[in-house]
Amino acid sequence: MKIKKLICILLIIMLVMGANTSAVSAKADTDEADLCLMEAVRLMVDEEIETIDYTRRYVYDLSLKPIGYEYETLINGKESYVLMVNTAGYYEVTELYISKNSPFKGIVGKPIYATLLTYLEYIDGNYRDLETDIILNDEQLNFLRNKGFGYADDELYLSDSDLIGTLVKETVVYDSRKTEKGAIPSALPVYFNENSDYKNMCAVNAGSVVVGYYSRYYPQLTPNFNVGIKFGDSYFYLYDKDGAMQDIIIDLYGRMKTNVGGAGTSAMGFRSGLQSYVNAKGLNVSYTSLCTNNSLNYSKYKTQINNKTPVVLFFDGFNNAATPNTTSGKTDTLERKKYIGTHVMIGYGFETYEYYKNNALFRTDYFLQVYSGLKDCPLGYVKLYSDSSILMEAYAINIY
C-alpha cells in the first residue's frame, strides 16, 4: 500500500470537531480508522506529534475475516506499529508501540490478530504462532476465540488453580534500603457487582469505584447514595448496605458495551462508557495516558497520585503482591500470586524500595496500591514485574 502521511493539522481539525481524549467512536471505514489512529497517538504518545507516515493492511480474525488494521508507522521518524480492531461497531487501538517493529512484519501469509499480544500467521491451511513457531491445534484456537479483546476476569475462575493463583516467593539480601510511599488520602471505596446474571465485570466494577471516589467531591454522581463522611482531615466510606451502587454498576455495564462484540470490556469501552455516565450527571472527564510499550511512567503515576487522581490499569496477566516482609535485619521476603487472564484495577498509591550493597544501588522494586477487583483482597498491591503484570494501558482519570 502506498505510504500515507498525516500531519499535526489533523489534530486541530479533530479538536474543532469536538473530539476529546476519551475515545473516537468510529464507523467501519478506513477514514475513521485513520482518525482513530491519530486520536490514539495524541493520547498515548508522550511527545509533540509533527508527522506520521504509515502503511496499512488488514488483520484478520480466526475465521479469516478482516477485524481491523495493522499500521506500520514512522512517528516523528521512529519506526513503530499500531494494531487496531473493530469488534463493537467502532475502531479501537489495542496496541501501540514506539520504536518497535510490527510482529507481523515480513510474513507472507495472512496476519491473524487473535487477541491481545497474540500474533499468528495463516499459511498453508495452518495457524502458526509467530512467537513460538508452533502450529496451533483446535483446542488452542478455540481458547483464543473465546478470549477476545476485552478485559474479562471471569476466565480467572475456570479452575481452582486459576482462582488461587500461582504463589511466587523470593528473598533480597542487602546492606541498606530506602523507601518512598504515597497514596490518595482515605484510599478508595470498594464495590462489586452482586448480580450473577452479569459476567466479566472487572472493568465495570473498577468504573463504579472511580464514580464512588469522585462522589465525595460531586455527590450528583451517586444521587441515591451518600458514599462517605468527612471527619476532620479524614474521609470514611460508608458500606453500601442497600445496594445503591448496583444500579450504577448496571448502568455502566450498558454504557461500556461490556460483552458486546466479545467477552468483557475494552479499554476504549471503559473510557467512553465512564465519560457517558459522567456527562449525564453534568460533569466532564479527562484521561491522561501513563503507559507506553507496556511500561508505566512511574514518575508521572506518582505525580497523579500525589494530586489525588486515581489511575485505571489494564492488565493482561497480573499479580496480587505483598510488600516486603523483613525476616531478618538485612533480608526481605517478597511474595506474590500470579494470575492468568486480563484484568482491570484502579491505582491509588505507590511504594518504592531501593536496595543497596557496598553503597551501590542494585535493585529497585515498584509496588502500586490498587483496588484489585479481588474480593479476598479488594485493596492491595500489584508489583510491576514483567512476567506477571503486563500493563497494556493506564490512564489517570480526572472528573470535574
C-alpha positions as CSV (number, residue, x, y, z in Angstrom):
1,M,0.0,0.0,0.0
2,K,1.2,3.5,-0.8
3,I,2.7,5.3,2.2
4,K,0.4,7.9,3.6
5,K,1.2,10.9,5.7
6,L,-0.9,12.5,8.4
7,I,0.3,15.8,9.8
8,C,-0.5,17.7,13.0
9,I,-3.1,19.8,11.4
10,L,-5.5,16.8,11.7
11,L,-5.3,17.2,15.4
12,I,-6.5,20.7,15.2
13,I,-9.4,19.6,12.9
14,M,-10.3,16.9,15.4
15,L,-10.4,19.3,18.3
16,V,-12.6,21.8,16.3
17,M,-15.0,18.9,15.6
18,G,-15.2,18.2,19.3
19,A,-13.0,15.1,19.6
20,N,-11.5,14.6,23.1
21,T,-9.0,12.4,24.8
22,S,-11.6,9.8,25.9
23,A,-12.4,7.9,22.7
24,V,-13.2,8.0,19.0
25,S,-16.4,6.3,18.2
26,A,-15.9,5.4,14.6
27,K,-17.9,3.7,11.8
28,A,-16.2,0.8,10.0
29,D,-14.4,2.6,7.2
30,T,-10.8,3.5,6.6
31,D,-11.1,7.2,7.1
32,E,-12.5,6.6,10.6
33,A,-9.7,4.2,11.2
34,D,-7.1,6.9,10.4
35,L,-8.8,9.3,12.7
36,C,-8.7,6.7,15.5
37,L,-5.0,6.2,14.8
38,M,-4.4,10.0,15.2
39,E,-6.5,10.2,18.4
40,A,-4.7,7.2,19.9
41,V,-1.3,8.7,19.1
42,R,-2.3,12.1,20.5
43,L,-3.4,10.4,23.8
44,M,-0.8,7.7,24.2
45,V,2.5,9.2,22.8
46,D,4.3,11.4,25.2
47,E,5.7,13.9,22.7
48,E,4.5,16.5,20.3
49,I,3.5,14.9,17.1
50,E,4.6,16.5,13.9
51,T,4.1,13.8,11.2
52,I,3.0,10.2,10.9
53,D,4.0,8.2,7.9
54,Y,2.3,4.8,7.6
55,T,1.4,1.8,5.5
56,R,-1.8,-0.1,6.5
57,R,-3.1,-3.5,5.8
58,Y,-5.9,-5.7,7.2
59,V,-5.5,-8.0,10.1
60,Y,-7.9,-11.0,10.3
61,D,-9.7,-13.0,13.0
62,L,-9.6,-16.7,13.3
63,S,-12.5,-17.0,10.8
64,L,-10.2,-15.2,8.2
65,K,-12.5,-12.2,8.2
66,P,-11.0,-8.7,8.4
67,I,-11.1,-7.4,12.0
68,G,-9.1,-4.3,11.8
69,Y,-5.7,-2.9,10.7
70,E,-2.0,-3.2,11.2
71,Y,-0.3,0.2,10.8
72,E,3.5,0.1,10.2
73,T,4.3,3.7,11.1
74,L,7.0,6.3,11.4
75,I,6.0,8.5,14.3
76,N,8.3,11.6,14.3
77,G,10.8,9.5,12.4
78,K,10.7,6.5,14.8
79,E,9.7,3.1,13.3
80,S,6.6,2.0,15.3
81,Y,3.5,0.0,14.9
82,V,-0.2,0.2,15.8
83,L,-2.8,-2.6,15.9
84,M,-6.5,-1.7,15.7
85,V,-9.7,-3.7,15.8
86,N,-13.4,-3.1,15.3
87,T,-15.4,-5.6,17.3
88,A,-18.2,-3.4,18.7
89,G,-19.1,-1.0,15.8
90,Y,-16.1,1.4,16.3
91,Y,-12.4,1.3,15.9
92,E,-10.1,0.9,18.9
93,V,-6.3,0.9,19.1
94,T,-5.4,-2.1,21.2
95,E,-1.6,-1.9,20.9
96,L,0.7,1.0,20.1
97,Y,4.5,0.5,20.3
98,I,7.0,3.2,19.7
99,S,10.4,2.3,18.2
100,K,9.4,-1.3,17.6
101,N,8.7,-3.4,14.5
102,S,5.3,-4.9,14.0
103,P,5.1,-8.6,15.0
104,F,3.6,-9.3,11.5
105,K,6.5,-7.6,9.6
106,G,7.7,-9.8,6.8
107,I,5.2,-12.6,6.9
108,V,3.8,-13.9,3.6
109,G,0.6,-15.4,4.9
110,K,-2.5,-13.7,6.4
111,P,-1.8,-11.7,9.6
112,I,-4.1,-13.2,12.3
113,Y,-4.7,-11.0,15.3
114,A,-6.4,-13.4,17.6
115,T,-6.3,-11.4,20.9
116,L,-4.1,-9.1,22.9
117,L,-0.4,-9.9,22.4
118,T,-1.1,-12.9,20.3
119,Y,0.0,-12.9,16.7
120,L,-0.5,-15.7,14.2
121,E,0.2,-16.3,10.5
122,Y,-2.4,-18.3,8.5
123,I,-0.4,-20.1,5.8
124,D,-0.9,-23.5,4.0
125,G,-4.1,-24.1,5.9
126,N,-2.5,-23.7,9.4
127,Y,-2.3,-21.1,12.1
128,R,1.3,-20.5,13.1
129,D,2.2,-18.7,16.3
130,L,4.8,-16.1,15.3
131,E,6.4,-16.0,18.7
132,T,6.9,-19.8,19.3
133,D,6.6,-21.0,15.6
134,I,4.1,-23.6,16.9
135,I,1.2,-24.7,14.7
136,L,-1.9,-24.3,16.9
137,N,-4.4,-27.2,17.4
138,D,-8.2,-26.8,17.6
139,E,-8.2,-26.6,21.4
140,Q,-5.8,-23.8,21.4
141,L,-7.6,-21.9,18.6
142,N,-11.0,-22.3,20.5
143,F,-9.4,-20.8,23.6
144,L,-8.2,-17.8,21.6
145,R,-11.6,-17.4,20.0
146,N,-13.3,-17.2,23.4
147,K,-10.7,-14.8,24.9
148,G,-11.4,-11.8,22.6
149,F,-10.0,-8.3,23.1
150,G,-11.9,-7.3,26.2
151,Y,-10.9,-7.4,29.8
152,A,-12.8,-10.3,31.3
153,D,-11.6,-11.6,34.6
154,D,-14.2,-14.3,34.8
155,E,-11.8,-16.6,32.9
156,L,-9.7,-16.5,36.0
157,Y,-12.2,-18.7,37.7
158,L,-12.3,-21.6,35.3
159,S,-10.4,-23.8,37.8
160,D,-9.4,-23.8,41.4
161,S,-5.7,-23.3,40.5
162,D,-6.6,-20.2,38.5
163,L,-8.6,-18.8,41.3
164,I,-5.9,-19.4,43.9
165,G,-3.1,-18.2,41.6
166,T,0.5,-19.3,41.5
167,L,2.5,-18.3,44.6
168,V,6.0,-17.0,43.9
169,K,8.5,-16.2,46.7
170,E,11.9,-14.6,46.7
171,T,14.3,-13.1,49.1
172,V,16.5,-10.0,48.8
173,V,19.7,-9.6,50.9
174,Y,21.0,-6.1,51.3
175,D,23.1,-3.7,53.3
176,S,20.6,-0.9,53.4
177,R,17.2,0.0,52.0
178,K,15.4,3.3,51.1
179,T,11.6,3.6,50.8
180,E,9.2,6.1,49.3
181,K,5.5,5.9,49.8
182,G,2.4,7.9,48.7
183,A,-1.3,7.4,48.4
184,I,-4.6,9.2,47.9
185,P,-5.8,10.1,51.4
186,S,-8.5,7.7,52.7
187,A,-7.9,5.3,49.8
188,L,-10.8,4.2,47.6
189,P,-14.3,2.8,48.2
190,V,-14.9,-0.9,47.4
191,Y,-17.8,-2.0,45.2
192,F,-18.6,-5.3,43.3
193,N,-21.3,-6.4,41.1
194,E,-23.8,-8.6,43.1
195,N,-26.0,-9.8,40.2
196,S,-24.7,-13.2,38.9
197,D,-26.5,-12.6,35.6
198,Y,-23.9,-10.1,34.6
199,K,-20.5,-11.5,33.7
200,N,-17.0,-10.2,33.0
201,M,-17.4,-7.3,35.3
202,C,-13.9,-6.3,36.4
203,A,-13.8,-3.1,34.3
204,V,-17.4,-2.2,35.3
205,N,-16.6,-2.7,39.0
206,A,-13.5,-0.5,38.5
207,G,-15.6,2.2,36.9
208,S,-18.0,2.2,39.8
209,V,-15.1,2.7,42.2
210,V,-14.0,5.7,40.3
211,V,-17.5,7.1,40.4
212,G,-17.7,6.5,44.1
213,Y,-14.4,8.1,44.8
214,Y,-15.3,11.3,42.9
215,S,-18.7,11.3,44.5
216,R,-17.0,12.6,47.7
217,Y,-16.5,15.8,45.7
218,Y,-19.5,15.7,43.4
219,P,-22.5,14.0,45.1
220,Q,-24.6,14.1,41.9
221,L,-22.6,11.2,40.7
222,T,-24.4,8.9,43.1
223,P,-27.8,10.6,43.6
224,N,-29.2,7.8,45.7
225,F,-26.2,7.1,47.9
226,N,-24.0,9.2,50.2
227,V,-20.7,7.4,49.6
228,G,-19.0,8.7,52.8
229,I,-18.5,11.1,55.7
230,K,-15.7,13.7,56.1
231,F,-14.3,13.7,59.7
232,G,-11.6,16.3,60.3
233,D,-8.9,15.6,57.7
234,S,-10.1,12.1,57.0
235,Y,-12.8,10.7,54.8
236,F,-14.7,7.5,55.7
237,Y,-16.5,5.5,53.0
238,L,-19.9,4.1,54.0
239,Y,-20.9,0.5,53.4
240,D,-23.4,0.2,50.6
241,K,-25.9,-1.8,52.7
242,D,-28.9,-1.0,50.5
243,G,-27.1,-1.9,47.2
244,A,-27.5,1.6,45.8
245,M,-24.3,1.3,43.8
246,Q,-25.6,-1.8,42.0
247,D,-27.9,0.3,39.8
248,I,-24.9,2.4,38.8
249,I,-22.9,-0.7,38.1
250,I,-25.6,-2.0,35.7
251,D,-25.8,1.5,34.1
252,L,-22.0,1.4,33.5
253,Y,-22.3,-2.1,32.1
254,G,-24.5,-0.9,29.3
255,R,-22.6,2.3,28.6
256,M,-19.3,0.5,28.5
257,K,-20.7,-2.1,26.0
258,T,-19.5,-4.9,28.2
259,N,-19.7,-8.3,26.4
260,V,-20.6,-6.6,23.1
261,G,-18.5,-7.9,20.2
262,G,-16.6,-10.2,22.6
263,A,-16.2,-11.1,26.2
264,G,-15.5,-8.3,28.7
265,T,-15.0,-4.6,28.3
266,S,-12.4,-3.0,26.0
267,A,-10.2,-0.2,27.2
268,M,-12.0,2.3,25.0
269,G,-15.4,1.0,26.0
270,F,-14.4,1.7,29.6
271,R,-13.3,5.3,28.8
272,S,-16.3,6.1,26.6
273,G,-18.8,4.5,28.9
274,L,-17.5,6.3,32.0
275,Q,-17.5,9.5,30.1
276,S,-21.1,9.0,29.0
277,Y,-22.2,8.4,32.6
278,V,-20.3,11.4,34.0
279,N,-21.6,13.7,31.2
280,A,-25.1,12.6,32.0
281,K,-24.5,13.9,35.6
282,G,-23.5,17.3,34.2
283,L,-19.8,16.8,34.7
284,N,-16.7,16.2,32.5
285,V,-13.9,13.6,32.5
286,S,-10.4,13.7,31.0
287,Y,-7.8,10.9,30.6
288,T,-4.0,11.2,30.8
289,S,-2.1,8.2,29.4
290,L,0.7,6.9,31.6
291,C,1.8,3.8,29.7
292,T,3.9,3.3,26.7
293,N,5.1,-0.1,25.3
294,N,3.7,-2.0,28.3
295,S,5.7,0.3,30.7
296,L,4.2,2.5,33.3
297,N,5.7,6.0,33.5
298,Y,6.2,5.6,37.2
299,S,7.2,9.2,37.8
300,K,4.0,10.5,36.2
301,Y,2.0,7.9,38.1
302,K,3.3,9.2,41.4
303,T,2.5,12.8,40.3
304,Q,-1.1,11.9,39.6
305,I,-1.4,10.0,42.9
306,N,0.0,13.0,44.8
307,N,-2.6,15.1,43.0
308,K,-5.3,12.7,44.4
309,T,-6.1,11.4,40.9
310,P,-6.9,7.7,40.6
311,V,-5.4,5.7,37.7
312,V,-7.1,2.9,35.7
313,L,-4.8,0.0,34.9
314,F,-5.5,-2.6,32.1
315,F,-3.5,-5.8,32.6
316,D,-3.0,-8.9,30.6
317,G,-1.7,-11.2,33.3
318,F,-1.3,-9.7,36.8
319,N,-0.3,-10.4,40.3
320,N,-1.5,-9.8,43.9
321,A,1.6,-8.9,45.8
322,A,2.7,-8.3,49.4
323,T,5.1,-5.5,50.2
324,P,8.5,-6.6,51.6
325,N,8.5,-8.6,54.9
326,T,11.8,-8.2,56.7
327,T,12.6,-11.6,58.0
328,S,15.9,-10.5,59.4
329,G,17.8,-7.2,59.7
330,K,19.1,-7.3,56.2
331,T,16.8,-9.8,54.4
332,D,13.4,-9.1,52.8
333,T,11.0,-11.8,51.7
334,L,8.7,-10.9,48.8
335,E,5.6,-12.9,47.9
336,R,3.1,-12.5,45.0
337,K,0.4,-14.6,43.4
338,K,0.4,-14.7,39.6
339,Y,-2.9,-14.9,37.8
340,I,-3.7,-15.6,34.2
341,G,-6.2,-13.6,32.2
342,T,-7.0,-9.9,31.6
343,H,-8.0,-7.7,34.4
344,V,-8.7,-4.0,35.4
345,M,-7.6,-2.3,38.6
346,I,-7.6,1.2,39.9
347,G,-4.3,2.6,41.3
348,Y,-4.4,4.9,44.3
349,G,-0.9,4.7,45.8
350,F,2.7,3.6,45.4
351,E,5.6,2.2,47.4
352,T,9.2,2.2,46.1
353,Y,12.0,0.1,47.6
354,E,15.7,0.7,46.7
355,Y,18.2,-1.9,47.8
356,Y,21.9,-1.2,48.3
357,K,25.1,-3.3,48.7
358,N,28.5,-1.7,49.3
359,N,26.8,1.7,48.9
360,A,25.7,0.8,45.4
361,L,22.0,0.5,44.3
362,F,21.5,-2.9,42.9
363,R,17.7,-3.3,42.8
364,T,14.5,-1.2,42.8
365,D,11.1,-2.7,43.4
366,Y,7.9,-0.8,42.5
367,F,4.5,-1.5,44.1
368,L,1.2,0.0,43.2
369,Q,-1.6,0.3,45.8
370,V,-4.8,-0.7,44.0
371,Y,-8.4,-1.5,44.1
372,S,-7.6,-5.1,42.9
373,G,-11.0,-6.3,41.9
374,L,-10.3,-9.4,44.0
375,K,-12.9,-9.9,46.8
376,D,-10.4,-11.6,49.2
377,C,-8.1,-8.6,49.0
378,P,-10.0,-5.7,47.4
379,L,-7.4,-3.0,48.4
380,G,-4.0,-4.4,48.0
381,Y,-0.8,-4.2,45.9
382,V,0.4,-5.2,42.5
383,K,4.1,-5.4,41.8
384,L,5.5,-4.3,38.5
385,Y,7.0,-7.5,37.2
386,S,7.5,-8.1,33.5
387,D,6.3,-11.7,33.9
388,S,3.2,-11.2,35.9
389,S,1.9,-7.7,35.4
390,I,1.8,-6.9,31.7
391,L,0.3,-3.4,31.6
392,M,-1.5,-2.8,28.3
393,E,-2.8,0.7,29.1
394,A,-3.0,3.1,32.0
395,Y,-4.9,6.4,32.3
396,A,-5.2,9.0,35.1
397,I,-8.9,9.9,35.4
398,N,-10.0,13.4,36.3
399,I,-13.7,14.1,36.8
400,Y,-14.6,17.8,37.1
